[in-house]
Amino acid sequence: MNVARRWFTNCSTNHKSCSCPTRDFFPSRILNVGTDSEFIHLQSSNDSPSPYVALSHCWGAGNILKTTTKTLRAMTQGIEISSLSHAFSDAVRITRALGLKYLWIDSLCILQDRIEDWVSESSQMHKIYSHSSLTICLASDGNAEFGGNRSLAEKPKEEDPNPMCLTCTKGYNEFEHLCDDTPTTMLLDSPWSKRGWTLQERILSPRVLYYSSTRMAWECGGNRSTLDIVSQMRENLKMLSIRKTISASRKRCWDSPLTKPSQEFSKLWRDIVKEYSKRQLSVSQDKLPALAGVASEIASLSGQKYLAGLWNNDLIHSLLWCRDFATTPLPPPVQYRAPSWSWAAIDSPITWSKAILDFPDDEEAKILSCTVTPESEKSPFGRVSSGGSLKIQGPMQKVLIERSQSHNILDVETRMPFAFAQWDCLDAQHYGRSRLDFSSGADELWCLRILGGAGLLLRESREGAPDTFRRVGVFRFHESSAAGESGLGGIQRGDIRSVAII
């Protein structure tokens, strides 16, 4: 506990890059942990915001202590510490050891049986974690019910932040052995790092104290003992925030999609989505809410409009997301979650088409309009209502897909393959059979060219107005086809059409 206190004090006192959170925000409910009482109390926010600690943890599949409309009064009267799980009681002990009075735990500070309260509080996640003085992370093989194999009382090994390497000028060893028991492997092996909600909790927190049954580690803007992709995301977002502050007097440059800062935001967001889409969610409908905090932060820094997981400044490129090629397609979600043109509409890990790098300026389509309606005005970056529509204009070509070889896209006239299909979902190949060529074992689809050599694979919708489509995948021309060597005499450009994708 002394080590955690030393890390916290050193950061608060000596790290200029770790500015103290502003005191203009305080969670609507907070746990008052006091100093040495055997009880803690849930209370409503006071008029004068104070420093507080937040807990990031895995809920697990078992019973977890929750606040509901029925238990709210009892929680305010007092919660006996001995009744808490290891995770919660450890968080109380750490908060007290740091000399702080308040602790935020999601299951206790949000009414778990009132959807209105959950929507309101989840929309504040970016503030809750970014304004915390410290976030405690239980990175063990346990969860909030059991608290791991051992509690903090059994003295996990301490890891000095930012260990120096004699051959590395960056202040840490970039080639540490991942087979060793290090803070990095502690996180990589942890169930906590596989959960969707915990990604934004880590990215947004100014300081994070990790602990497991074997060790403790620290991460902040000045020091870190972790070396993984998420720690780099934290650093990149902080640097973009600093540059935004410096460039505030030249705000117009942030409004252009061609400026370097805007390109950096786009790259950072794609990296975040790639990592996030690998993670698991207990509730499928949390796909957008569990990343809403990071989206809100990026929106405030970039000034861009958020569209169900994509951004308006880079929408034409961002549409070329695709299921990771190393994964198998999964069934689509049972409930509506996002428009088909958003990555949030599927459950597979996401990446982006190589065409974004190969042909960044070779745009063949044009966005006409895009409409997305949040399910709640209180949560503009969370769940969206059905009916989101993207109107786009570009060259479209009718194609055939062989059911026996569904990765091949065939020209309607020559029946020659000219492009490769990457499907979004497991049943995308079989949903909504077309009348055309049904007896011949082929389905009719449409290719909408977005960038040179790549575009969206669309299926005409049975619902809505004419010229309405659903996205079912992406395509990429075969190199031989693009060079005119496939017997097609070159790729058919197709007719320019204006369509809606829902």
Disulfide bonds with the S-S distance in Angstrom:
none
